[in-house]
Amino acid sequence: MASEKVQTLTDGNFEQTINGGKVVLVDFWAEWCGPCRRLSPTVDQLATDYDGKLVVAKMNVDENPYTPNRFSVRGIPTLMLFKGGQLVDQFVGLTDKDSLKKIIDKHVA
């Protein structure tokens, strides 16, 4: 469900990824989630648009329950933006690309 520019996150590599020095956009999703499937092409396009400036990653909440629970993900899709390892913004539900870009641009140099 991810393009080659989108990383796949697990409970095991999550901390290392968000603390890697770049701004990170994480898409919490599930295979059975229709809205997640509709949002996926937007997330893939953001990975292309911000290549080298932003890490874009997806985490399957069914396969990795610890991290979504830790960040109180209650509905999917949920997108979270991390900077310096800290959560700086989040979006729940379907969100259009332009709205996402406005928020991302505030955090990406």
N, C-alpha and C positions, 0 to 999 in steps of 0.2 A: 504493500500500500504506500510505499515511499519511493521517491525518485532517488537517483544516485547521489544527489546533493543533500539529501535529508538523512540524518543519522537516526539509527534505531537505539533508543534508550532502554535500559533495564534498571531494576532496583540496584543492581551491582555497579553500573557505570554512571549513574545519575550525578552523584556528587562530584566526581572527577570532571564531568562535562560542564556542569554549571559553574565550577570554580576554575575553568580553563583560561580565563583572561578575556574572553569575548562575551558580548551580549548573546544570550541564548533564548530562543523561542521554542517552547515545548508544547506540542500538541498531544493532549491526553485523549485517547480514542479507544474504540472497541470495534471489532470486525462486524458485529451485528447492528451497529449504530448507523442508521440512515443519514442523519445530519452530519456525522463524522465523514461519511463517504462523499457527501456533497462539498464539504469543506476541504477535503484532501487536495484537489487540484489548486486551490488558492494557496495552501501551505507550500505545495511543491513550487509554485510560481514565486512565492516570497523567497524560497531558498535560492532560486536562480537570480532574482532581482538583487538580493543582498549577499551574493556569493563573495566570501572573503571579508565581509563586514559583520556578519551575523551567523551564528550557528543555528540551524533549524533542525529540530529533532522531534521524533514521535515516540510516544510510550503507550503501549497497549495495556490498558488498565486491568484487563482480565488476566494477563500473563504476569503482571507486575503490580500486585495490590499494595505493597508497602508505601511506595512513594506517593501515589494518589491519596491514600489515607492520611499520610503525614501532612499533606497540603490541603486537606479537606475538600478534595474534588468530589462533588456530589452529583454533578450533571456533566454529561459529555455531549458534544466536544467542549473541552476547556483548554484554552491557550494561556500559558503563563510565560511572562517575560522576566528573565533573570539577568542581573548585571552585578558583577563582582560577587557572584554566589548568592545574591539576595533577590527575593521576589520584588519586582518593581511595578508590575502591572499584570492584569489578567482579564480574560474575556471568556464568557460562558455562552455557549450556543453558537449558532451560525453568525458569522461576522463577515462583512464584505472586505475585500482587499484594501480599498482606500482607507477605511477606518483603521484597519490594522497598520497600514503604512504610516499613518499620522502618529500613532502611538510609538511604533518602532523608531521612527525618525527622531523622536525626542530623546531616545536613549543611545542611538548609534551615532558615533562621531563622524 
